[in-house]
Amino acid sequence: MTTVGRPQHSVIEQARRSDAEQGYTRINVGPSERVISGGVGAALAAYGLSLGTYKGLALAVIGGSLLYRGATGHCSLYSLLELDSAHEGHATTTYKGVNVKETVTVDRPPADCYAHWRRLENLPKFMRHVKSVRETGPTRSHWEAEAPAGVTVGWDAEIVNDRPGELIAWRSVENADVQNAGTVSFREALGGRGTEVVVQLSYSPTGGKLGAWAAKALGQDPTAEVRDDLQRFKSIMEKEGGVPAAPGGRTSP
């Protein structure tokens, strides 16, 4: 009976160790899966404990893991396999490096916020470490940014999902100096208070995890950087109003 439970327990523990090593805490399980996981987990845990056997204990462990999955929206095994069911329709790539999510409320309509962001040449105005963004095609662009110690890194990116007034999702293309992917969504804030702008960013910095730790040691905190960038975006939009949008969701030159 013990041979049934141990392999499952081993996989769970391996995934959790992987999470701990990589610092994963983000939600990667969709809402419907969370409800199902919670219900099944509770039932399985209760049934396993009622058996009073090694097999029952193994079932209870699995049930507890499902309960955790439903309560937190985070699946350790999904992290191990690099799966994500919580962000369908967004960029599907995540990286084992730095993961950031930040939100700001801007006192402007969603369409205006989207239009200013979608004109990619505007991004260096509020993204402090981005030196330049040059559009090279309808969905492609070339980026240059300042890395730790004054090093300049560059990469090409492509927009993989573009919903005017709602969402922009992107990812870097092959052989980028900094592998990255993310989304920025624009939705009407509660009470008609403007737009809630939500940025989710995932990237693998130059030097991998070691590079991320070195950057943080030098005072460069990715979460704080994104938060500050969004505050600058808010200031530009509320004081200057951004740029007018052209037909089709693009902005006028």
Secondary structure, 3 states (H helix, E strand, C coil): CHHHHHHHHHHHHHHHHHHHHHCCCCCCCCHHHHHHHHHHHHHHHHHHHHHCCHHHHHHHHHHHHHHHHHHHCCCHHHHHHCCCCCCCCCCCCCCCCEEEEEEEEECCCHHHHHHHHHCHHHHHHCCCCEEEEEECCCCEEEEEEECHHHCEEEEEEEEEEEECCCEEEEEECCCCCCEEEEEEEEEECHHHCCEEEEEEEEEECCCHHHHHHHHHHCCCCHHHHHHHHHHHHHHHHHHHCCCCECHHHCECC
